[in-house]
Amino acid sequence: MLCVWAFERINSMSLRIILALAATVMLGFFLEWYQTSVPGRYGTLADAILNAFGAVVGVLVAIFFI
């Protein structure tokens, strides 16, 4: 939701949604990848997919509030 709001200066709502989805999904995958280098932590593809699902839900909720 915050990512959609952060791109509020972009007039096109569809472009805002695409950018927000791209940024949040990439962040989720990056965080899972980064966890593989932290001792005692591990990243999984399932967690990355769940992060992406959460990003989609957050953006859908933002569409209704913005």
C-alpha positions in Angstrom: 0.0 0.0 0.0 2.8 2.4 0.9 4.6 1.8 -2.3 1.5 2.8 -4.4 1.2 5.9 -2.2 4.9 6.7 -2.6 4.4 6.9 -6.4 1.6 9.4 -6.1 3.3 11.9 -8.3 2.9 9.6 -11.2 -0.5 10.5 -12.8 -1.2 7.2 -14.4 -2.7 4.8 -11.9 -1.9 1.8 -14.0 1.8 2.8 -14.2 1.8 3.4 -10.4 0.4 -0.1 -9.8 2.9 -1.7 -12.1 5.8 0.1 -10.5 4.6 -0.7 -7.0 4.1 -4.4 -7.9 7.6 -4.6 -9.5 9.3 -2.9 -6.6 7.6 -5.0 -3.9 7.9 -8.3 -5.6 11.6 -7.7 -6.4 12.2 -6.6 -2.7 10.6 -9.8 -1.5 12.8 -12.0 -3.8 15.9 -10.0 -2.8 15.2 -10.4 0.9 14.8 -14.1 0.5 18.0 -14.3 -1.5 19.8 -12.2 1.1 18.7 -14.5 3.9 20.8 -17.3 2.3 24.0 -15.3 3.3 23.0 -14.7 6.9 24.2 -17.5 9.3 21.3 -19.4 10.8 18.8 -18.1 8.2 17.7 -19.5 4.9 15.5 -18.2 2.1 13.1 -20.4 0.2 11.2 -20.1 -3.0 7.9 -20.7 -1.1 8.6 -17.7 1.1 9.5 -15.6 -2.0 6.2 -16.6 -3.6 4.3 -15.7 -0.4 6.0 -12.3 -0.3 4.9 -11.7 -3.9 1.3 -12.8 -3.0 1.4 -10.3 -0.1 2.6 -7.6 -2.4 -0.3 -8.2 -4.8 -2.8 -8.1 -1.9 -1.3 -4.9 -0.6 -1.5 -3.2 -4.0 -5.1 -4.4 -4.5 -6.0 -2.9 -1.1 -4.3 0.3 -2.0 -6.3 0.6 -5.2 -9.5 0.7 -3.2 -8.2 3.3 -0.7 -6.4 5.6 -3.1 
